[in-house]
């Protein structure tokens, strides 16, 4: 059964009634319930649509974190072909929170990099909940350099609450690795498209999202800190997270207006977690269109476009 968020309770109640009716119909009852079933299904769809049409920033944060949203492996399976994973940073080891390799998208060869959160307890622990360690960002650098060497565009799928904050990560140079990964993005001489597909948290996200084109799913979030983290700093309590989310302008709609991102990718009604196929298809189409447009630019033009794009973000707040 679908996992419902707190604000989806009215929809959950209707879905439960629909499930009961279907179960009753399956028991061989002679009562015709098709009319009532159709009425409830229509009402449920309308309620879901109206609910998602007016989500608050905090509710969008909850949707972005939904455990059933597609993750890196789902995008590979549903949107890309001939994926060949490449592991290791050639310095320390392999980080499974950040995955990458060679792939094709609609016949176009490219290098694909992204965060993998896992889908159950075992895989979430295996992939460290999508929180990259230094070796993960150094692996990303290695793959970007590989792409540059062979003239392959780079696509990144960002979905992390932030880089891993553990002591061992700091001991292995977490800050330096994030900075170097960001630098590698900006220095690329090939097209780069980044997509915020769930959470875009702090430097752990920026390290893979410093591209000339940044896309964002309709209900994804992108911010320098989590709403809970912001609330704990400003009000000394995480209970103010909804208020912090409102002030942080972390939704795709806010960030498009601020020109932090370039394009919003629509999600299926009720969020990407309800229909992986449609969500991945929408994203794959958007990425392909952006790569086609960027294909006409040479290396110097691509670097200049990235430079201009990020300088413009800062300059608009200095006016």
Secondary structure, DSSP 8 states (H G I E B T S, - for coil): -----GGGHHHHHHHHHHHHHHHHHHTT-SS--HHHHHHHHHHHHHHHHHHHTT--HHHHHHHHT-TTS--HHHHHHHH-EEEEE----SSS---TTEEEEEEEETTEEEEEEEE---SSHHHHHHTGGG---HHHHHHHHHHHHHHHHHT-EEEEEEEES-S---HHHHHTTHHHHHHHHHHHHHH-SS-EEEEEEEEEEHHHHHHHH-SSEEEEETT-EEESS-HHHHHHHHTS-GGGHHHHHHHHT-BHHHHHHTTSSSEEE---TT-GGG-HHHHHHHHHHHHHHHHHHHTT--HHHHHHHHHHHHHHHHHTTT-
